[in-house]
Amino acid sequence: MRNIKEETLDPEDWEEARALAHVVVDEAVDHLKQVRERPAWRPMPDDVRAQLRTGLPEAPSSLEQVYGDYRDLVRAYPMGNIHPRFWGWYMGASNFTGALGDFLAAVEGSNLGGGNTGAAQVEQQVVDWLKEIAGFPESASGTLTSGGSMANLVAHTVIRNLAAGFDVRKEGIAALEKPLRFYASDQVHSCHQKAFETLGLGAKTLVEVPSDDRQRIRLDALEFAISEDRAKGFQPACVIGTAGTTNTGAIDDLTALSDLCEREQLWFHVDGCIGGVLRLAPDHAHLVSGIERAGSVAIDPHKWLHAPFEAGAVLIKDRSAHFSTFEMHGDYLQLQERGMLAGEFLADYGLELSRGFRALKIWMSLKEQGAAKFGRLISQDIAFARYMARQIEAHPMLELVAPVDLNIVCFRHVAADEDAAKALNTEIMLRLQERGLAVPSDTTVQGKHGLRCAFNNHRTRHEDIDGFLRDVALVGEEITAERAR
């Protein structure tokens, strides 16, 4: 054994590594400072793509070479969601302090599965802060996740196990006497269906209830669906309220849903991945009135808290049910009253045993900026959406295709008919993206296809919106002229 050369992954020259690290940080600061000077997005050339398809490296390279490859091949072609004109999908724009938090978390290297550590205490404090934001009691439990999809999956696992009325962990879902049913509007995020498929319940478990003309769940249709399912021998288990639909930002009547769930003795879960932190904005907190009455809430700090990816969370009022759904310890992980494994084990509240220190970036950003600042940024995004809506309504060639209730604007360039509108607006979107002018996405609302801008970006300014709408109109004219030839 003594003939084996002892090696490490630490730098051979710490001062050389320090010098390069300073360069990396300086260039990272410039990358953020100069974000407006770059395209919102740009396609990756084939020759660059080819360099990222080479085989496994056997020989070493210097750290400087590796960083150079990252800078030239990766950072030069980002998604662009930190750019002030990125409004596609619903991303969040990250923040510098959060990025430092991710770096420090990686350097510290803690596994947040559990342990008597400062990192574990930070995660518990962040969960407590999220409970405070959502209006949940101190006795509630919670866990950080990779994002909303995993947060909703954790909640649905707890709800499934409670609704079953027997030990699902031991017996499995084959022992269910009646198929379970979960209800949500037809605007619900696709991650819920994926969750039920993953849990072995099947896609039919999710009953999508029709929404009204503002894309909110219809209470009359919901009550009918529950009654009909009971008559058919199914077991209604949960109603999923949405605090901000992905498509249009619509918010279900959470208070009415809370009342219904109490009458029907159903679990009330809120998908708050968009609007779960709206209570931070006093002028808009009323929009999610009733969220505090839910049995569980999914929240995405990498959206309106602008934490760098990835950062999701789920809060559950019934701590005992949450714990009993996931608690498990092998012989190699016995909890102790003292020492490294003293205290609560964070992995007992979710699926992941190996867990990154996601909490630090949220903790540092909230401590630095204060919760009130994030509330003002939420209000700013909502104001931008309403400003864009007014500009669209005043424009002769643009039209809204959905009401603007929150921070998402769905609109389109007018065309001769629906087929022409879909083709025109899709091409407008693609040209705007490819030219680096802006990144909207597209969607269909009540049969009308158009563009979609989700304001979740603390770098956006009014002039970005004005310039974008001018570009939409100009590119629309350009495409129309081309097709008329």
Secondary structure in CASP SS format (residue, H / E / C, confidence):
PFRMAT SS
TARGET T0000
AUTHOR 0000-0000-0000
METHOD secondary structure of the structure
MODEL  1
M C 1.00
R C 1.00
N C 1.00
I C 1.00
K C 1.00
E C 1.00
E C 1.00
T C 1.00
L C 1.00
D C 1.00
P C 1.00
E C 1.00
D C 1.00
W H 1.00
E H 1.00
E H 1.00
A H 1.00
R H 1.00
A H 1.00
L H 1.00
A H 1.00
H H 1.00
V H 1.00
V H 1.00
V H 1.00
D H 1.00
E H 1.00
A H 1.00
V H 1.00
D H 1.00
H H 1.00
L H 1.00
K H 1.00
Q C 1.00
V H 1.00
R H 1.00
E H 1.00
R C 1.00
P C 1.00
A C 1.00
W C 1.00
R C 1.00
P C 1.00
M C 1.00
P C 1.00
D H 1.00
D H 1.00
V H 1.00
R H 1.00
A H 1.00
Q H 1.00
L C 1.00
R C 1.00
T C 1.00
G C 1.00
L C 1.00
P C 1.00
E C 1.00
A C 1.00
P C 1.00
S C 1.00
S C 1.00
L H 1.00
E H 1.00
Q H 1.00
V H 1.00
Y H 1.00
G H 1.00
D H 1.00
Y H 1.00
R H 1.00
D H 1.00
L H 1.00
V H 1.00
R H 1.00
A C 1.00
Y C 1.00
P C 1.00
M C 1.00
G C 1.00
N C 1.00
I C 1.00
H C 1.00
P C 1.00
R C 1.00
F E 1.00
W C 1.00
G C 1.00
W C 1.00
Y C 1.00
M C 1.00
G C 1.00
A C 1.00
S C 1.00
N C 1.00
F H 1.00
T H 1.00
G H 1.00
A H 1.00
L H 1.00
G H 1.00
D H 1.00
F H 1.00
L H 1.00
A H 1.00
A H 1.00
V H 1.00
E H 1.00
G C 1.00
S C 1.00
N C 1.00
L C 1.00
G C 1.00
G C 1.00
G C 1.00
N C 1.00
T C 1.00
G H 1.00
A H 1.00
A H 1.00
Q H 1.00
V H 1.00
E H 1.00
Q H 1.00
Q H 1.00
V H 1.00
V H 1.00
D H 1.00
W H 1.00
L H 1.00
K H 1.00
E H 1.00
I H 1.00
A H 1.00
G C 1.00
F C 1.00
P C 1.00
E C 1.00
S C 1.00
A C 1.00
S E 1.00
G E 1.00
T E 1.00
L E 1.00
T E 1.00
S C 1.00
G C 1.00
G H 1.00
S H 1.00
M H 1.00
A H 1.00
N H 1.00
L H 1.00
V H 1.00
A H 1.00
H H 1.00
T H 1.00
V H 1.00
I H 1.00
R H 1.00
N H 1.00
L H 1.00
A H 1.00
A H 1.00
G C 1.00
F C 1.00
D C 1.00
V H 1.00
R H 1.00
K H 1.00
E H 1.00
G C 1.00
I H 1.00
A H 1.00
A H 1.00
L C 1.00
E C 1.00
K C 1.00
P C 1.00
L E 1.00
R E 1.00
F E 1.00
Y E 1.00
A E 1.00
S E 1.00
D C 1.00
Q C 1.00
V C 1.00
H C 1.00
S C 1.00
C H 1.00
H H 1.00
Q H 1.00
K H 1.00
A H 1.00
F H 1.00
E H 1.00
T H 1.00
L C 1.00
G C 1.00
L C 1.00
G C 1.00
A H 1.00
K H 1.00
T H 1.00
L E 1.00
V E 1.00
E E 1.00
V E 1.00
P C 1.00
S E 1.00
D C 1.00
D C 1.00
R C 1.00
Q C 1.00
R C 1.00
I E 1.00
R C 1.00
L H 1.00
D H 1.00
A H 1.00
L H 1.00
E H 1.00
F H 1.00
A H 1.00
I H 1.00
S H 1.00
E H 1.00
D H 1.00
R H 1.00
A H 1.00
K C 1.00
G C 1.00
F C 1.00
Q E 1.00
P E 1.00
A E 1.00
C E 1.00
V E 1.00
I E 1.00
G E 1.00
T E 1.00
A E 1.00
G C 1.00
T C 1.00
T C 1.00
N C 1.00
T C 1.00
G C 1.00
A C 1.00
I E 1.00
D C 1.00
D C 1.00
L H 1.00
T H 1.00
A H 1.00
L H 1.00
S H 1.00
D H 1.00
L H 1.00
C H 1.00
E H 1.00
R H 1.00
E H 1.00
Q C 1.00
L C 1.00
W E 1.00
F E 1.00
H E 1.00
V E 1.00
D E 1.00
G E 1.00
C C 1.00
I C 1.00
G C 1.00
G C 1.00
V C 1.00
L H 1.00
R H 1.00
L H 1.00
A C 1.00
P C 1.00
D C 1.00
H C 1.00
A H 1.00
H H 1.00
L H 1.00
V H 1.00
S C 1.00
G C 1.00
I H 1.00
E H 1.00
R H 1.00
A C 1.00
G C 1.00
S E 1.00
V E 1.00
A E 1.00
I E 1.00
D C 1.00
P H 1.00
H H 1.00
K H 1.00
W H 1.00
L C 1.00
H C 1.00
A C 1.00
P C 1.00
F C 1.00
E C 1.00
A C 1.00
G E 1.00
A E 1.00
V E 1.00
L E 1.00
I E 1.00
K C 1.00
D C 1.00
R H 1.00
S H 1.00
A H 1.00
H H 1.00
F H 1.00
S H 1.00
T H 1.00
F H 1.00
E C 1.00
M C 1.00
H C 1.00
G C 1.00
D C 1.00
Y C 1.00
L C 1.00
Q C 1.00
L C 1.00
Q E 1.00
E C 1.00
R C 1.00
G C 1.00
M C 1.00
L C 1.00
A E 1.00
G C 1.00
E C 1.00
F C 1.00
L H 1.00
A H 1.00
D H 1.00
Y H 1.00
G C 1.00
L C 1.00
E C 1.00
L C 1.00
S C 1.00
R C 1.00
G C 1.00
F C 1.00
R C 1.00
A H 1.00
L H 1.00
K H 1.00
I H 1.00
W H 1.00
M H 1.00
S H 1.00
L H 1.00
K H 1.00
E H 1.00
Q H 1.00
G C 1.00
A H 1.00
A H 1.00
K H 1.00
F H 1.00
G H 1.00
R H 1.00
L H 1.00
I H 1.00
S H 1.00
Q H 1.00
D H 1.00
I H 1.00
A H 1.00
F H 1.00
A H 1.00
R H 1.00
Y H 1.00
M H 1.00
A H 1.00
R H 1.00
Q H 1.00
I H 1.00
E H 1.00
A C 1.00
H C 1.00
P C 1.00
M C 1.00
L E 1.00
E E 1.00
L E 1.00
V C 1.00
A C 1.00
P C 1.00
V C 1.00
D C 1.00
L C 1.00
N C 1.00
I E 1.00
V E 1.00
C E 1.00
F E 1.00
R E 1.00
H E 1.00
V C 1.00
A C 1.00
A C 1.00
D C 1.00
E H 1.00
D H 1.00
A H 1.00
A H 1.00
K H 1.00
A H 1.00
L H 1.00
N H 1.00
T H 1.00
E H 1.00
I H 1.00
M H 1.00
L H 1.00
R H 1.00
L H 1.00
Q H 1.00
E H 1.00
R C 1.00
G C 1.00
L C 1.00
A C 1.00
V E 1.00
P C 1.00
S E 1.00
D E 1.00
T E 1.00
T E 1.00
V E 1.00
Q C 1.00
G C 1.00
K E 1.00
H E 1.00
G E 1.00
L E 1.00
R E 1.00
C E 1.00
A E 1.00
F C 1.00
N C 1.00
N C 1.00
H C 1.00
R C 1.00
T C 1.00
R C 1.00
H H 1.00
E H 1.00
D H 1.00
I H 1.00
D H 1.00
G H 1.00
F H 1.00
L H 1.00
R H 1.00
D H 1.00
V H 1.00
A H 1.00
L H 1.00
V H 1.00
G H 1.00
E H 1.00
E H 1.00
I H 1.00
T H 1.00
A H 1.00
E H 1.00
R H 1.00
A H 1.00
R C 1.00
END
